[in-house]
Amino acid sequence: MALSVQFIKVFNRLIEQYIVSPRLVNQQVLEYNKLCDYLADGSTVTATDVSAVMKQMEKKLPFLLGLNVRAICSPEGLTFRPAISGSITQAQLKKKLEARKAAETDPEKAAAIDVDRELRVSDLTTNDITASIVIDLPKKWLDRFHAEAEFKRIAKDSEAGTVDDGGSTDNSGSTDDTDNTDNTQTGGGGNDDTTPGAGD
């Protein structure tokens, strides 16, 4: 067993050079029930017990994360934690103020809006930020994965189009591809409360 890798060549406009990069293809899917069977194999618990615990995690973790809890979910440190992202620039602030000034019906109030004022910390509001869930993988998991993972180069390489930002473009005839990173994020909507997910 190995990771099936396809190599693709694209022209990167940012650096004005061709770039060859790998991506995973032909990725298999392990269905939920089969995962429970696999985890229960060789254990004193049944697949039903495993499923019950996983369903409880699925039900309870979002609530805990919404309370700004960092939940450690394995003896080796698999961690689920809330995170937030969002920002505002001077240029974005100017566009906001210009739109507010244009929409203002009272001429005196419109004249009082300074569209060129300096950016302040208070200009970034909670409506501008997004809550997400981050999964931190234990180092031991990554070490074990690196020890087990092998690569199999598939026969067909591809030449794709161009990219503007240094990334790989998708090309026809490809199958599922996965970006392997240490963290996984799931986006959530921002709200006007300072606690991410507090509205859940």
Sequence and secondary structure as in RCSB ss.txt:
>XXXX:A:sequence
MALSVQFIKVFNRLIEQYIVSPRLVNQQVLEYNKLCDYLADGSTVTATDVSAVMKQMEKKLPFLLGLNVRAICSP
EGLTFRPAISGSITQAQLKKKLEARKAAETDPEKAAAIDVDRELRVSDLTTNDITASIVIDLPKKWLDRFHAEAE
FKRIAKDSEAGTVDDGGSTDNSGSTDDTDNTDNTQTGGGGNDDTTPGAGD
>XXXX:A:secstr
  EEEEEEEEEETTTTEEEEEEEE S     HHHHHHHHHTTSSS HHHHHHHHHHHHHHHHHHHHTT  EE ST
T  EEEEEEE    HHHHHHHHHHHHHH   HHHHHH  TT    GGGS GGG EEEEEEE  HHHHHHHHHH  
EEE S  EEEEEESSS     TT        SEEEEE    SSSSTTTT 
